[in-house]
Amino acid sequence: MEYSVSFVGLSDQGLVRQNNEDFWTYLEQERLFILADGMGGHKGGEVASKEAAEYLSVFFKKNFEESDKTLTGVMDALFESICEMNRIIYRMSRQFAELRGMGTTLCSVHLHPEGIIYAHVGDSRIYRLRNKKLERLTRDHSLLRELIDLGQLSEQQADGFLYKNILTKAIGTESSIEPSVQIDSIENGDLILLCTDGLTDMLSDQEIQKTLLADDEEKARTLIEKALERGGRDNVTIVLISINGKNESSYLP
């Protein structure tokens, strides 16, 4: 499929946090979007998210160039790039006392002519709006998600669960990591959302869908404003990507 892309990325400190530990970036030539939500004392979270995004950019550029550019080839390149980046972040957290215990979530999307390749570690999420229906593409690496999958907790009980933000997997907390990396289709009109839990802890999937379906030219800004209206207890970061089917292969910021 030949298509063009438009996107917007926004980040807000929120109303409670003293600093913003979220970070997002994109590689235009490699068509890769990266979003990370850091954690750790002092400046650890800020360092973890920014360094993770920047090292992933470096490794993916190299591995993408050396790949065969097929869907599976680029998927392998993204998987290996995340593993390489994790080793660096883990090493940094062990080497510097002020960074001890730092880590970060990660979600990333590569736009391939034949589909999308998406990856995540932790509870930052990737959604797709298609035919007016919002689908969550990722499954959180969290204690809450594990308990729901095991049938020990229902979706209805999730909001009141005290340990909903405990992660079972994060970048930089272990020497090795196995990211979730998958392939899916791409269609004209798709809207792809990458976001941190500063959004999803404040708004339900139904509320996010309603906002994305509204006749609003600033959907990303509206989502952030709604999260702030609910209390803005965390940093909020959103990357919203629109797929526009055209007879050209351009990727436009």
C-alpha positions as a printed NumPy array, in Angstrom:
array([[  0.   ,   0.   ,   0.   ],
       [  1.271,   3.463,  -0.88 ],
       [  0.272,   6.057,   1.648],
       [  1.216,   9.317,   3.308],
       [  1.316,  10.02 ,   7.004],
       [  0.546,  12.996,   9.194],
       [  1.118,  12.993,  12.931],
       [  1.207,  15.062,  16.09 ],
       [  3.071,  14.408,  19.314],
       [  2.302,  16.232,  22.573],
       [  3.573,  15.882,  26.139],
       [  2.357,  17.54 ,  29.329],
       [  3.88 ,  17.444,  32.813],
       [  0.463,  17.069,  34.406],
       [ -0.767,  18.734,  37.575],
       [  1.034,  16.724,  40.255],
       [  4.493,  15.635,  39.089],
       [  7.508,  17.902,  39.607],
       [  9.085,  16.948,  36.282],
       [  8.219,  15.216,  33.031],
       [  9.654,  11.708,  32.755],
       [  7.964,  10.991,  29.42 ],
       [  9.815,  11.288,  26.123],
       [  8.854,  10.759,  22.487],
       [ 10.634,  11.028,  19.162],
       [ 10.461,   9.776,  15.587],
       [ 12.847,   8.8  ,  12.804],
       [ 11.477,  10.215,   9.567],
       [ 13.621,   8.225,   7.153],
       [ 13.111,   4.934,   9.017],
       [  9.435,   5.726,   9.727],
       [  9.763,   4.809,  13.412],
       [  7.839,   6.406,  16.287],
       [  9.093,   5.941,  19.851],
       [  7.43 ,   6.795,  23.171],
       [  8.811,   6.104,  26.657],
       [  7.633,   6.714,  30.225],
       [ 10.528,   6.775,  32.684],
       [ 10.627,   5.783,  36.322],
       [ 13.197,   6.199,  39.062],
       [ 14.216,   8.604,  41.795],
       [ 15.553,  12.116,  41.251],
       [ 16.344,  12.481,  37.525],
       [ 16.412,   8.717,  36.877],
       [ 13.094,   8.548,  35.056],
       [ 13.915,  11.456,  32.772],
       [ 17.293,   9.956,  31.942],
       [ 15.884,   6.462,  31.343],
       [ 13.157,   7.512,  28.899],
       [ 15.333,   9.922,  26.908],
       [ 18.354,   7.615,  26.74 ],
       [ 16.176,   4.629,  25.831],
       [ 14.581,   6.531,  22.936],
       [ 17.908,   7.862,  21.694],
       [ 19.748,   4.533,  21.904],
       [ 16.838,   2.747,  20.229],
       [ 17.043,   5.312,  17.431],
       [ 20.75 ,   4.61 ,  16.945],
       [ 20.417,   0.828,  17.007],
       [ 17.333,   0.752,  14.778],
       [ 18.942,   2.952,  12.131],
       [ 21.829,   0.474,  11.931],
       [ 19.718,  -2.696,  12.069],
       [ 17.11 ,  -1.319,   9.671],
       [ 19.799,  -0.471,   7.125],
       [ 21.228,  -4.001,   7.395],
       [ 17.816,  -5.722,   7.213],
       [ 16.189,  -7.047,   4.046],
       [ 13.372,  -4.472,   4.495],
       [ 10.643,  -7.155,   4.525],
       [  8.022,  -7.086,   7.286],
       [  9.652,  -9.958,   9.151],
       [ 13.138,  -8.595,   8.513],
       [ 12.295,  -5.202,   9.989],
       [ 10.422,  -6.852,  12.853],
       [ 13.597,  -8.751,  13.749],
       [ 15.585,  -5.508,  13.46 ],
       [ 13.249,  -3.743,  15.892],
       [ 13.3  ,  -6.665,  18.342],
       [ 17.093,  -6.781,  18.39 ],
       [ 17.364,  -2.985,  18.645],
       [ 15.21 ,  -2.952,  21.783],
       [ 17.259,  -5.769,  23.322],
       [ 20.502,  -3.905,  22.593],
       [ 19.11 ,  -0.683,  24.007],
       [ 17.9  ,  -2.438,  27.173],
       [ 21.418,  -3.696,  27.89 ],
       [ 22.749,  -0.128,  27.724],
       [ 20.062,   1.296,  30.015],
       [ 20.557,  -1.533,  32.519],
       [ 24.317,  -0.929,  32.51 ],
       [ 23.789,   2.792,  33.144],
       [ 21.483,   2.077,  36.082],
       [ 24.15 ,  -0.127,  37.656],
       [ 27.085,   2.164,  36.911],
       [ 25.803,   5.47 ,  38.322],
       [ 24.523,   5.693,  41.9  ],
       [ 22.107,   8.526,  41.102],
       [ 20.496,   6.375,  38.396],
       [ 20.176,   3.206,  40.481],
       [ 16.784,   1.587,  39.969],
       [ 15.806,   3.65 ,  36.949],
       [ 13.79 ,   2.128,  34.126],
       [ 11.239,   3.019,  31.499],
       [  8.291,   1.697,  29.577],
       [  8.484,   1.738,  25.8  ],
       [  6.147,   1.583,  22.852],
       [  7.152,   1.959,  19.233],
       [  5.585,   1.776,  15.772],
       [  7.283,   1.31 ,  12.407],
       [  5.241,   2.139,   9.301],
       [  6.069,  -0.377,   6.568],
       [  4.578,  -0.302,   3.048],
       [  2.951,  -3.673,   3.787],
       [  1.724,  -3.05 ,   7.338],
       [  2.742,  -1.832,  10.772],
       [  5.31 ,  -3.324,  13.109],
       [  4.74 ,  -2.393,  16.723],
       [  6.557,  -3.166,  19.945],
       [  6.112,  -2.478,  23.627],
       [  7.528,  -3.116,  27.072],
       [  5.519,  -2.089,  30.154],
       [  2.163,  -0.332,  30.233],
       [  2.473,   2.432,  27.655],
       [ -0.061,   1.503,  24.997],
       [ -0.709,   1.432,  21.273],
       [ -4.259,   1.718,  19.929],
       [ -5.715,   1.718,  16.413],
       [ -8.952,   3.404,  15.376],
       [-10.369,   1.708,  12.271],
       [-13.908,   1.894,  10.902],
       [-14.948,   3.965,  13.94 ],
       [-13.834,   1.263,  16.379],
       [-10.907,   1.617,  18.784],
       [ -8.765,  -1.491,  19.311],
       [ -6.038,  -1.832,  21.922],
       [ -3.14 ,  -3.495,  20.098],
       [ -0.884,  -3.993,  23.124],
       [ -1.401,  -5.898,  26.361],
       [  0.122,  -4.246,  29.43 ],
       [  3.077,  -5.934,  31.066],
       [  1.611,  -5.368,  34.522],
       [  0.487,  -7.268,  37.604],
       [ -3.077,  -6.109,  36.946],
       [ -3.095,  -7.523,  33.423],
       [ -1.635, -10.836,  34.606],
       [ -4.311, -11.212,  37.296],
       [ -7.065, -10.451,  34.768],
       [ -5.609, -12.954,  32.3  ],
       [ -5.461, -15.583,  35.064],
       [ -9.107, -14.946,  35.915],
       [ -8.277, -13.753,  39.437],
       [ -9.57 , -10.252,  38.743],
       [-12.283,  -8.942,  36.427],
       [-12.043,  -5.917,  34.122],
       [-14.719,  -4.282,  36.305],
       [-12.508,  -4.64 ,  39.398],
       [ -9.479,  -3.099,  37.712],
       [-10.179,   0.542,  38.646],
       [-10.177,  -0.233,  42.351],
       [ -7.085,  -2.437,  42.278],
       [ -4.407,  -0.89 ,  44.521],
       [ -1.407,  -2.235,  42.61 ],
       [ -2.524,  -1.432,  39.055],
       [  0.736,   0.388,  38.2  ],
       [  3.111,  -2.421,  39.193],
       [  4.953,  -3.498,  36.048],
       [  6.062,  -7.058,  35.342],
       [  8.429,  -5.921,  32.609],
       [ 10.305,  -2.66 ,  31.939],
       [ 13.346,  -1.423,  30.06 ],
       [ 16.527,  -1.247,  32.153],
       [ 15.428,  -3.224,  35.198],
       [ 16.926,  -6.53 ,  34.049],
       [ 20.046,  -7.292,  32.016],
       [ 17.95 ,  -8.879,  29.27 ],
       [ 14.417,  -8.265,  28.06 ],
       [ 11.99 ,  -9.9  ,  25.645],
       [  9.879,  -7.134,  24.103],
       [  6.495,  -7.883,  22.579],
       [  6.864,  -7.217,  18.837],
       [  4.031,  -7.835,  16.386],
       [  2.878,  -7.195,  12.822],
       [ -0.541,  -5.991,  11.715],
       [ -2.265,  -4.62 ,   8.635],
       [ -2.497,  -0.997,   7.591],
       [ -5.471,   0.633,   5.876],
       [ -6.399,   4.021,   4.528],
       [ -8.012,   6.058,   7.307],
       [ -6.308,   4.232,  10.195],
       [ -5.54 ,   6.363,  13.227],
       [ -2.756,   5.014,  15.439],
       [ -2.346,   6.227,  19.016],
       [  0.72 ,   5.778,  21.22 ],
       [  0.241,   6.977,  24.798],
       [  1.552,   6.758,  28.337],
       [ -0.516,   5.691,  31.333],
       [ -0.988,   9.338,  32.239],
       [ -3.761,   9.196,  29.659],
       [ -5.136,   5.68 ,  30.164],
       [ -5.265,   5.959,  33.968],
       [ -7.488,   9.015,  33.571],
       [ -9.666,   8.057,  30.575],
       [-11.359,   4.777,  29.644],
       [-10.97 ,   3.227,  26.199],
       [-14.551,   4.262,  25.466],
       [-13.775,   7.895,  26.313],
       [-10.648,   7.821,  24.153],
       [-12.651,   6.37 ,  21.246],
       [-15.343,   9.035,  21.6  ],
       [-12.718,  11.791,  21.508],
       [-10.981,  10.349,  18.454],
       [-14.297,  10.057,  16.611],
       [-15.306,  13.652,  17.368],
       [-15.118,  16.369,  14.707],
       [-12.068,  17.918,  16.322],
       [ -8.916,  18.991,  14.509],
       [ -6.878,  18.907,  17.739],
       [ -7.761,  15.451,  19.042],
       [ -4.398,  14.931,  20.76 ],
       [ -4.661,  18.234,  22.62 ],
       [ -8.244,  17.426,  23.615],
       [ -7.194,  14.059,  25.058],
       [ -4.512,  15.707,  27.17 ],
       [ -6.922,  18.384,  28.368],
       [ -9.418,  15.717,  29.42 ],
       [ -6.718,  13.847,  31.35 ],
       [ -5.823,  17.093,  33.141],
       [ -9.474,  17.769,  33.928],
       [ -9.617,  14.368,  35.653],
       [ -6.727,  15.33 ,  37.919],
       [ -3.603,  15.011,  35.745],
       [ -1.906,  12.793,  38.311],
       [  0.904,  11.804,  35.939],
       [  2.78 ,  13.066,  32.913],
       [  0.678,  12.659,  29.77 ],
       [  2.204,  11.983,  26.36 ],
       [  0.434,  11.215,  23.103],
       [  1.563,  10.49 ,  19.555],
       [ -1.32 ,  10.363,  17.069],
       [ -0.614,   9.071,  13.556],
       [ -3.049,   9.398,  10.62 ],
       [ -2.747,   7.09 ,   7.619],
       [ -3.88 ,   8.712,   4.39 ],
       [ -4.101,   6.519,   1.289],
       [ -2.678,   8.357,  -1.711],
       [ -0.73 ,   7.532,  -4.843],
       [  2.522,   8.626,  -3.303],
       [  4.943,   7.207,  -0.759],
       [  5.744,  10.146,   1.459],
       [  5.997,  10.343,   5.213],
       [  5.297,  13.849,   6.366],
       [  5.654,  15.422,   9.814]])
